[in-house]
Every structure is written in C-alpha cells, then in structure tokens.
Amino acid sequence: MSKRLERLLKIFHTVKYLKFKQVYYRGYYKFRKPKHVECEAPGSLLWRWSGPLLNKQSLLSSSSVKFLNQEGAVNSPSDWNCTSKPKLWLYNLHYFDDLSSKDAAQRCSLHHEFIQKWIEQNPPCNGNGWEPYPISLRLVNWVKWCSVQPEVPPSYLKSMLEQANVLTQQLEYHILGNHLFANAKALTFVGAYLDGGNSVELLERGISILNAELKEQFLADGAHFELSPMYHEILLWDLLELIDLAKTSNKPQLIECLPHWTLIAEKALFWLSSMVHPDGEVSFFNDAAIGIAMQPRQIFEYAQRLELNYETVAEQLVTNKNSGYSRVSFANYSAIFDHANVGPDYLPGHAHADTLSFELSIGEQRVFVNSGTSLYGTSKERVRQRQTAAHNTVSVLDLDSSQVWSGFRVAKRAYAYLEEAISKPEKVLLSASHDGYLQLSPKVKHARKLVCSPDSFVIVDELSKVANACFHLHLHPNIDVIKVSEFELKIEMNSEALCSIVSSEPIAVKDSTWHPEFGKTIANKKIEIAFDSGNLRTEIKHIKRDS
C-alpha cells in the first residue's frame, strides 16, 4: 500500500466518526472569522469570590514567566505569540492562571501590569489570546480576581465583555468536549459578574450549554467521557467552581441548577477516588500528568467545603462499567485496570492506545506505571507516548491497539469488553478483551485475565491466533531491577524487595523514560516479554506486605 493511500485511509477512519456539527463548524469557522464589537464599559455586581486559589505562581516579574516547567520572557507585543514557543506554552501565557494562585494578593500590582499589558498588546481577534479556549480560561481568572479588588478599572470590565462577545462567535462546537464546557463556564462567570450590556444573555447562554454538556459529558458512573483522569479532574473542578459561583452570586438562574449539578459532582468525586493511587495522585491512562489539574486532595477538600455528600472507594473490587476502569485493593497493594474504549468516538483527541493496560502500587509507591504525558503537539515523541508500547499492555506485530497519529488523532480504534468481574474473599478475577488487532492481518483478538490475591497479581494474555507479540511493562524511576534468571526478575526499592516477576517466556529489561508532568522526562526501566505462542502468563508475586 502506498504511503499516500495509507494516509488517506487513516484520515477516512478518523473523520468518519465525527458528528455533523463538528464538520459543519470546522468549515464555518474557517470562512467566518469573529468580529470585534466595541461596547461601553459595564458595571459589576457586588459579590466576592471566596473559592480556593491554588494555582502555582507563573508570573515571576514584569517580564519573566514560567509555564509547564519552562521559563520565558514577555518584553514586547510579539512575545505573546512567539513562534519559537510551543502552542501549549503560549496558551498558558494567555490563561492568567497566576491571578488564581495561592499568594496572588501579594502580586496585585504585577497583575494590574499584566492585564493592562495584555489589553494594550493583544488587539481584538488577533493571535493566540483571542482563540476561544484561552479566552475562556482567562475570563474566569479575571472575574475571580476582579471580584475581590477594591476598585476595577472600567477598561478591564469593557475588555471582559468584548472578549466574551468574541467568544460567543467561536464557541468550540467543532471540538466539543472539555473545550465547549470551558467556553460555557466562561460565559456563565462573566454573565454572573458583569452588570449591563448583554451580561444576562451571556449568563443564560452559558447555563444552557452547561446543562446540555453535563448530560453528555459525564457518564452514569461519574466519569468524564473523554476518559482521561487529568481532564476528569479539570472538569470536576470546573463543576465545583460553578456550584460555588451559584452559592456566591446567588443568581436565581444558577440556584435553580444546584440540585442537578450537585448530583453529577458527587458521582464524579467517587469515580475520581477510584482512579487515584495511594500516593494521592491520579493514574496515567490516556492524556494524564501531574501538575495540570488540581490535586485530588484539593478537589475532595473543596467538595467538603461546598458540603457535598459523596462516597469514596472502600470495596476490594470497584468496577466502573460505564467508563471501563476497575480498581482492585488489597492491604498491601492496589491496581487499576483499563478495559475502556478510547473515549467518545467523535472526540478521541486525548486517547492513548493503552487498552487492557494497568497500573499497580505497592503501599504508597507506584511500581508499574504507564509512561505519562509530557507534551502536546505533533512531534514523534508525542505520538510515541500515545502508542501501545508506552503502556503496560500487549502490542501485536509492533502495531498499536488503536491507530493513534498526529497530536490528537485516532483512526481505527479498539473496542473493549469486560467479560468477568468477580470478587471473593482474598481473591479478585477480572477478564476483558478488545478487538483492536482484529483489523490486522492475521486478525487477532487480545484477551487479558487478571487473577489477584493478597500477595500475587497474575496476568494471563491470550491471542486468538499465533502472532509475534510483546508485553510491555514499565517501572517507576524509583524502582530497581535485579535479574534472577531468564524468566524471573526481582523488584526492589532502596535495596528492599517489593516483589518478583516470573513469566512463561524470557524477560528483557531496557532503558525507557517516564513523564509524570508536562516538560519532564525521567529515565526509568522497561520490561519486555516477547511471545509468539498465542498466550503468556506473567506473575507479580511475593508482593511485599506492610510490617
């Protein structure tokens, strides 16, 4: 097959899942650009934001900033759209997250300087700052910050209303998902804060979109439908802030939404608790990293502050059937198993080819980890981090379970099926399969069974046809590997044995990298177990018991 035909097929299998709305608006926005409409400065309502301000400091001085672990400078108008900086870094520059940071009050004069600089150096409808997603995050930060200032310059309020009106002309219906939710949240915040102009219309439009998207985006088991634990944290935090906004502003339109919003938030809190490792941070399935969203602990504390009633994981086995993730918990270890699809078919942009992967912690230490996410964009490294080999699962013929490509594209994708989920005293059995490799030649179905007991975690992989395959297993950087034999490894940390790995096939240990945060790459070890017999048994045994 020629490369051109291969690419065309890949595009076809990517685009065919899109909703008509996405295709229509992509074309519409290409030819219909937003227009700036000058307006009079509105007033503002007298409520003060009292929700938690927990972002990290990112504005270091009048010209120095730091985002995604990378420093930069803002000395001239061109720096807001510097072509040498990654797109995501520039987006963060326009978010103004520092206004909602822990010690924001200490940098009030710096914030005034940056807001004035942004207004002066970013003319309407030009550059990254006027794209819908940066507008959305910036407006929420500006509203929260302005609401606690003793006096707000009219130029700030005027700019906020004009930004919101530009946003309404480019709501992200071509993307949907978390982007559209962020758009609606921004309109709701601006409409609840400003007094005058078309602020009432902005509020009502924001609420209307939010209610439609909450129904679409949060599954019955509480998961955000893009199936990224990181984005689940982001969207759940957004929802908690909307609940807080309703109580703080006392707007009747928002108060009316509280019962429905609260119910969704409580389910989402339970799901989050099932996806958190004992170290307090989320698991790395699909696009996920630490330091982008609020920490789970901060989210749960905020929920308690808002007096939400929710459950947390207490059972030996929790199976989130709607989203496709199960958690196994014993006294000395916990594991999270991915039997999920890649996400909504029309929005798999944050998906990885990680079907039937798992992560496992012993005590509070992560031991077996997926590789994480350190960057966006369209680089080879971005694609590599999304591929099957970067996760704790099986690749067949060196191919991926789902055809991830470019930065946020998926062509043919795996569909997973949970076949068994049984919990007995001292034993849990999970069995699932996926059809991602049925689209190959020869057509192969991958099934995985997990047999879990207090000191053993057995992984049985079965292929429906004999084919060259490889089980990839990634170790946390803190973990050391000692080769006992061709078929056995000893896993240690600080010279203390945590467990052993025994397989029915020879085990190889290779160098790899782990990516717990954006902008971070840490050396680690990776285990590869090649097999061509159609089945493989791997046991993680003698799992350390707490003394």
C-alpha positions in Angstrom: 0.0 0.0 0.0 1.4 3.4 -0.9 2.0 6.0 1.8 -0.5 8.3 0.2 -3.2 5.7 0.2 -2.3 4.7 3.7 -2.6 8.3 4.9 -6.0 8.8 3.1 -7.4 5.7 4.8 -6.1 6.9 8.1 -7.9 10.2 7.6 -11.0 8.5 6.5 -11.1 6.3 9.6 -10.5 9.4 11.7 -13.1 11.6 10.1 -15.9 9.1 9.7 -16.7 9.2 13.5 -17.2 13.0 13.6 -20.5 14.5 14.3 -22.1 16.6 11.5 -21.9 19.5 13.9 -18.1 19.2 14.2 -17.6 19.1 10.4 -20.0 22.0 9.8 -18.5 24.3 12.4 -14.9 23.5 11.3 -15.8 24.7 7.8 -18.0 27.6 9.1 -15.2 29.0 11.3 -12.7 28.7 8.5 -14.6 31.2 6.5 -16.4 33.2 9.2 -14.0 34.9 11.4 -15.1 36.6 14.7 -15.6 40.3 14.7 -14.9 42.7 17.5 -17.8 44.9 18.6 -16.9 48.0 20.6 -19.0 48.4 23.7 -19.5 50.7 26.7 -17.9 49.6 30.0 -20.4 47.7 32.0 -20.7 47.7 35.8 -20.1 44.8 38.1 -22.1 43.1 40.8 -21.1 43.2 44.4 -20.1 39.6 45.2 -16.6 38.4 46.2 -15.1 35.2 45.0 -14.1 33.1 48.1 -13.3 29.8 46.4 -9.8 28.3 46.8 -7.0 29.9 44.8 -4.4 27.1 44.3 -2.6 27.6 41.1 1.2 27.7 41.1 2.9 31.1 40.7 3.6 31.6 37.0 4.3 35.4 36.7 7.7 35.9 38.2 8.3 39.6 37.4 7.1 42.3 34.9 8.8 40.4 32.1 9.6 36.9 33.4 7.1 34.0 33.4 7.2 30.2 33.8 4.8 27.6 32.4 5.0 23.8 32.0 8.4 23.8 33.8 9.8 26.2 31.1 10.7 29.9 31.7 10.2 32.7 29.2 10.0 36.4 28.8 7.4 38.9 27.8 9.1 42.1 26.8 7.4 43.1 23.6 4.0 42.5 21.9 5.4 39.8 19.7 6.3 37.7 22.8 2.6 36.9 23.3 2.7 34.9 20.0 6.4 33.9 19.9 6.8 31.3 17.1 9.7 29.6 18.9 7.5 28.7 21.9 5.2 25.6 21.9 1.5 26.4 21.3 0.5 25.0 24.7 3.1 27.2 26.5 1.7 30.3 24.7 -1.8 29.3 25.6 -0.8 29.2 29.3 0.7 32.7 28.9 -2.8 33.9 28.0 -4.7 32.0 30.7 -3.6 34.3 33.5 -3.7 31.4 36.0 -1.4 33.4 38.3 -4.5 35.6 39.2 -5.9 32.5 40.9 -2.7 31.4 42.6 -2.0 30.7 46.2 -0.4 34.0 47.0 -2.0 36.2 44.3 -2.8 39.0 46.7 1.0 39.6 47.1 1.3 40.4 43.4 -1.6 42.6 42.9 0.4 45.4 41.2 2.1 42.9 38.9 -1.3 41.5 37.9 -2.6 45.0 37.1 0.5 45.5 35.0 0.0 42.2 33.1 -3.7 42.8 32.5 -3.1 46.3 31.1 -0.2 45.0 29.0 -2.4 42.2 27.6 -5.2 44.7 26.7 -2.7 47.0 25.0 -0.6 44.4 23.2 -3.3 42.0 22.1 -5.6 43.8 19.6 -9.0 42.2 19.2 -9.3 38.9 17.3 -5.6 38.6 16.6 -3.2 36.0 18.0 -3.4 33.1 20.4 -5.0 35.1 23.2 -8.2 35.6 21.1 -8.7 31.9 20.4 -11.7 30.5 22.2 -10.0 28.3 24.8 -7.5 30.9 26.1 -10.4 33.5 26.2 -12.4 31.0 28.3 -9.8 30.3 30.9 -8.6 33.9 31.1 -12.1 35.3 31.6 -12.8 33.0 34.6 -9.5 34.1 36.2 -10.2 37.8 35.5 -13.7 37.5 37.0 -12.5 35.9 40.2 -9.6 38.4 40.6 -11.7 41.5 39.8 -14.4 40.5 42.2 -12.1 40.9 45.2 -10.4 44.1 44.1 -11.4 47.3 45.9 -11.7 49.1 42.6 -11.6 47.7 39.0 -10.7 50.0 36.1 -13.6 50.3 33.6 -11.2 49.3 30.8 -10.9 45.8 32.4 -14.7 45.3 32.5 -15.0 46.6 29.0 -12.4 44.2 27.8 -14.0 41.3 29.5 -17.4 42.0 27.9 -15.8 42.3 24.5 -13.8 39.1 24.9 -17.0 37.3 25.9 -18.8 38.5 22.9 -16.0 37.4 20.6 -16.1 34.0 22.4 -19.8 33.6 21.5 -18.9 33.9 17.8 -16.4 30.9 18.0 -17.8 28.5 20.6 -15.9 25.3 20.1 -18.7 23.2 18.5 -16.0 21.9 16.1 -14.2 20.3 19.0 -16.9 19.8 21.7 -16.0 18.0 25.0 -13.9 19.9 27.6 -13.4 22.8 25.3 -17.0 23.6 24.9 -17.6 23.2 28.6 -14.8 25.7 29.3 -16.5 28.2 26.8 -19.8 27.8 28.7 -18.2 28.2 32.1 -16.6 31.5 31.0 -19.9 32.9 29.7 -21.5 31.9 32.9 -18.9 33.6 35.1 -18.9 36.8 33.0 -22.7 36.9 32.9 -22.9 36.4 36.7 -20.3 39.2 37.4 -20.9 41.9 34.9 -23.9 44.3 35.2 -25.0 45.8 32.0 -24.6 45.3 28.3 -25.7 41.8 27.3 -24.5 40.1 30.5 -27.9 38.5 31.2 -27.8 36.9 27.7 -24.3 35.7 28.3 -25.3 34.1 31.6 -28.3 32.3 30.1 -26.4 31.1 27.1 -23.6 29.7 29.3 -26.1 27.9 31.6 -27.9 26.4 28.6 -24.7 25.0 27.1 -23.5 23.7 30.5 -26.7 21.8 31.2 -26.6 20.1 27.8 -22.9 19.3 28.1 -23.2 17.9 31.6 -25.8 15.4 30.4 -23.5 14.5 27.5 -20.0 14.6 29.1 -20.5 12.9 32.5 -21.2 9.1 32.4 -23.6 7.3 34.7 -20.7 6.0 36.8 -19.4 9.6 37.3 -16.5 9.6 34.7 -15.9 12.4 32.3 -16.4 10.8 28.9 -13.0 11.6 27.5 -11.7 9.1 30.0 -8.6 11.0 30.9 -8.2 11.2 34.7 -6.4 14.5 34.3 -9.3 16.0 32.3 -11.7 14.5 34.7 -10.0 16.5 37.5 -10.2 19.6 35.4 -13.9 19.3 34.5 -14.8 18.3 38.1 -13.0 21.3 39.4 -14.9 23.4 36.9 -18.2 22.0 38.1 -17.3 22.6 41.8 -16.5 26.2 40.9 -19.8 26.6 39.1 -21.6 25.2 42.2 -19.6 27.7 44.3 -20.5 30.5 41.8 -24.2 29.8 42.2 -24.0 30.0 46.0 -21.7 33.1 46.0 -23.5 35.2 43.4 -27.0 34.0 44.5 -28.2 34.3 40.9 -31.6 32.7 40.6 -30.7 31.1 37.2 -27.7 29.4 38.9 -29.5 28.4 42.1 -32.0 26.5 40.0 -29.2 24.4 38.6 -27.7 23.4 42.0 -29.5 20.1 42.7 -28.6 18.7 39.3 -25.1 19.9 39.3 -24.5 18.6 42.8 -25.7 15.1 41.9 -23.3 14.9 39.0 -20.4 16.2 41.1 -21.0 13.6 43.8 -20.8 10.8 41.3 -17.7 12.3 39.7 -16.0 12.5 43.1 -16.5 8.8 43.6 -15.0 8.0 40.2 -12.0 10.1 40.9 -11.4 8.3 44.2 -11.3 5.0 42.3 -8.6 6.3 39.9 -6.2 7.7 42.5 -3.1 5.9 43.6 -2.1 5.7 47.3 0.4 8.4 46.7 -2.5 10.8 46.3 -2.2 11.4 42.5 -4.2 10.1 39.6 -3.3 7.2 37.3 -1.8 7.7 33.9 -4.4 6.5 31.4 -4.8 8.4 28.2 -3.5 12.0 28.4 -2.7 12.4 32.1 0.0 14.1 34.0 0.5 15.7 37.5 0.6 19.5 37.9 -2.0 20.5 35.3 -5.2 19.9 37.3 -5.8 20.5 41.0 -4.6 17.6 43.1 -7.2 15.0 44.1 -6.8 16.0 47.8 -7.6 19.7 46.9 -10.6 18.6 44.9 -12.0 16.5 47.8 -11.3 19.3 50.3 -13.2 21.8 48.0 -16.1 19.4 47.8 -16.3 19.1 51.6 -16.2 22.9 51.8 -19.2 23.0 49.5 -20.9 20.4 51.7 -21.2 17.8 49.0 -22.1 14.3 50.1 -20.2 11.6 48.3 -18.7 8.2 48.7 -15.1 7.1 48.3 -13.7 3.6 47.4 -14.0 1.1 50.2 -14.5 -2.2 48.4 -12.0 -4.8 47.4 -13.2 -4.5 43.8 -14.8 -1.4 42.2 -15.9 -1.8 38.6 -16.8 1.4 36.7 -18.7 -0.3 34.0 -19.8 2.8 32.0 -16.3 4.2 31.7 -14.4 0.9 31.7 -12.0 1.0 34.6 -11.7 -1.4 37.6 -9.8 -1.0 40.8 -8.5 -3.9 42.9 -7.5 -3.1 46.5 -5.7 -5.3 49.0 -4.0 -4.3 52.2 -0.5 -4.1 50.6 -1.2 -3.1 47.0 -3.8 -1.6 44.7 -4.2 -1.9 40.9 -6.2 -0.1 38.3 -7.2 -2.0 35.1 -8.2 -0.3 31.8 -11.0 -2.2 29.9 -12.2 1.1 28.4 -12.8 2.3 24.9 -10.7 5.2 23.7 -13.4 7.7 24.7 -16.3 9.1 22.7 -15.9 8.1 19.0 -16.3 11.7 17.9 -13.7 13.0 20.4 -10.7 10.7 21.0 -8.1 13.5 20.9 -6.8 12.7 24.4 -6.8 8.9 23.9 -3.8 6.7 24.0 -3.5 3.1 22.6 -3.5 1.8 26.2 -6.4 -0.7 26.1 -6.1 -3.5 28.7 -3.2 -1.8 30.4 -2.9 -1.5 34.2 -1.0 0.4 36.9 0.0 -1.0 40.3 1.2 0.5 43.5 2.7 -1.4 46.5 1.9 0.5 49.6 2.2 4.2 48.6 4.8 3.6 46.0 3.9 3.4 42.3 5.7 0.4 40.9 4.2 -0.5 37.5 3.3 2.7 35.6 2.1 3.8 32.2 4.5 6.3 30.6 2.5 9.5 31.2 2.3 12.7 29.1 5.0 15.4 28.9 3.9 17.3 25.8 1.3 18.0 23.2 1.8 19.0 19.6 2.5 16.7 16.6 6.1 15.5 17.3 7.3 11.9 17.1 7.7 11.9 20.8 4.1 13.0 21.3 3.0 10.0 19.1 5.3 7.6 20.9 3.9 8.5 24.3 0.4 7.6 22.9 1.4 4.3 21.4 0.7 0.9 22.9 4.4 0.2 23.7 4.4 3.1 26.2 1.8 1.3 28.3 1.5 -1.8 30.4 -0.2 -3.9 27.7 0.4 -6.1 24.7 1.4 -4.9 21.2 1.0 -7.3 18.2 3.3 -7.2 15.2 4.8 -4.0 16.7 1.4 -2.2 16.0 -0.9 -0.3 18.2 -4.2 -1.4 19.6 -5.7 1.8 18.3 -4.2 3.9 15.4 -3.1 7.0 17.3 -1.5 9.5 15.0 -0.6 13.2 14.8 -1.1 15.0 18.1 -4.8 14.3 18.8 -6.0 11.9 16.1 -7.2 8.3 16.2 -8.2 6.3 13.1 -9.2 2.7 13.6 -9.7 2.1 17.3 -10.1 -0.7 19.8 -13.4 -1.5 21.5 -13.0 -3.3 24.8 -15.4 -5.7 26.6 -15.4 -6.6 30.2 -16.2 -10.3 30.4 -15.8 -11.1 34.1 -15.5 -9.2 37.3 -15.7 -11.4 40.4 -14.7 -10.6 43.9 -14.4 -13.2 46.6 -12.6 -13.1 50.0 -8.9 -12.9 49.3 -9.4 -13.1 45.5 -10.4 -11.0 42.6 -10.8 -12.1 39.0 -11.1 -9.7 36.1 -11.3 -10.7 32.4 -11.6 -8.4 29.4 -10.8 -8.4 25.7 -10.5 -5.9 22.8 -10.9 -6.1 19.0 -8.2 -3.5 18.0 -6.0 -6.2 16.4 -8.9 -7.8 14.5 -8.3 -5.1 11.9 -4.8 -6.5 11.2 -3.7 -9.5 9.1 -3.9 -12.1 10.6 -6.9 -10.9 12.6 -6.1 -11.3 16.3 -8.2 -10.8 19.4 -6.4 -9.9 22.6 -7.9 -11.1 25.9 -6.4 -10.4 29.3 -7.3 -12.1 32.6 -6.1 -10.8 36.0 -6.1 -13.1 39.0 -5.5 -11.1 42.1 -4.8 -12.3 45.7 -3.1 -10.5 48.6 0.5 -11.3 47.6 0.1 -12.2 43.9 -1.0 -10.5 40.7 -1.2 -12.8 37.7 -1.6 -11.5 34.2 -2.7 -14.0 31.6 -2.6 -12.8 28.0 -4.2 -14.8 25.2 -4.3 -14.1 21.5 -6.9 -15.8 19.3 -4.2 -16.6 16.7 -0.5 -17.1 16.9 1.4 -13.9 16.1 4.5 -12.1 17.2 3.6 -10.1 20.3 5.2 -8.3 23.2 4.0 -7.5 26.7 5.4 -4.1 27.7 5.7 -3.3 31.4 7.1 0.0 32.7 8.7 0.6 36.1 8.6 3.7 38.2 12.0 5.5 38.2 12.5 4.7 41.9 12.4 1.0 41.2 15.5 -1.2 40.7 15.5 -4.5 38.7 17.7 -7.5 39.5 17.8 -10.3 37.1 17.4 -13.7 38.9 17.1 -15.8 35.8 16.0 -15.6 32.2 12.4 -15.9 33.4 12.5 -14.1 36.7 13.2 -10.6 38.0 13.4 -9.2 41.5 11.9 -5.8 42.0 13.5 -3.6 44.7 13.5 0.0 46.1 16.2 1.2 48.3 17.6 -2.3 48.5 14.3 -3.6 49.9 12.4 -6.3 47.9 8.9 -5.3 46.8 8.0 -8.3 44.6 9.2 -10.7 42.0 8.2 -11.1 38.3 8.0 -14.6 36.8 7.0 -15.2 33.2 6.5 -18.2 31.0 8.7 -16.5 28.4 12.2 -14.9 28.6 12.2 -11.4 30.1 14.3 -8.5 28.8 15.0 -5.2 30.6 15.5 -2.0 28.6 16.0 1.7 29.2 13.0 3.9 28.8 11.5 7.2 30.1 8.6 8.3 32.3 6.7 11.5 32.0 4.9 12.5 35.2 4.5 16.2 34.3 4.5 18.4 31.2 8.0 19.3 30.4 9.5 16.4 32.4 11.3 13.3 31.2 12.8 10.9 33.7 14.9 7.8 33.0 13.3 4.5 34.0 13.4 0.8 33.2 11.0 -1.1 31.0 10.4 -4.8 30.9 9.6 -6.5 27.5 8.4 -10.1 27.3 8.1 -11.3 23.6 5.9 -14.2 22.8 4.7 -16.0 19.7 2.8 -18.9 21.2 -0.5 -17.1 21.4 -0.5 -17.0 25.2 1.6 -15.6 28.0 1.5 -16.0 31.8 3.2 -13.3 33.9 3.0 -13.3 37.7 3.9 -10.5 40.0 4.4 -12.4 43.3 5.6 -12.2 46.8 4.2 -8.7 46.9 5.6 -7.0 50.0 3.3 -6.9 53.0 3.4 -3.9 55.3 5.1 -4.8 58.6 
